[in-house]
């Protein structure tokens, strides 16, 4: 990623990546062509809000209504990690 993620950015999953549920454990997972990533509930909630139309700030506010004490830095870190892994893209406009 060339620039730091900001609260005004609008992240979304890259084409071919989707959120699903593991059939054995019922845990939320992120499926992508090269594999699978198991998610905790909070990460899954953040990713479900990454639809390309909501800003990171709006996502943090929505997630904070579900889970108390969601840190902005944690959301930024999660999204930045997924961008770095090429599982998510960001619209900076």
Secondary structure, DSSP 8 states (H G I E B T S, - for coil): --S---TT-EEEE-TT-EEEE-TTT--EEEEETTEEEE--HHHHHHHHT-BSSS-HHHHHHHHHHHSTT--HHHHHHHHHHHHHTTSEEEE--
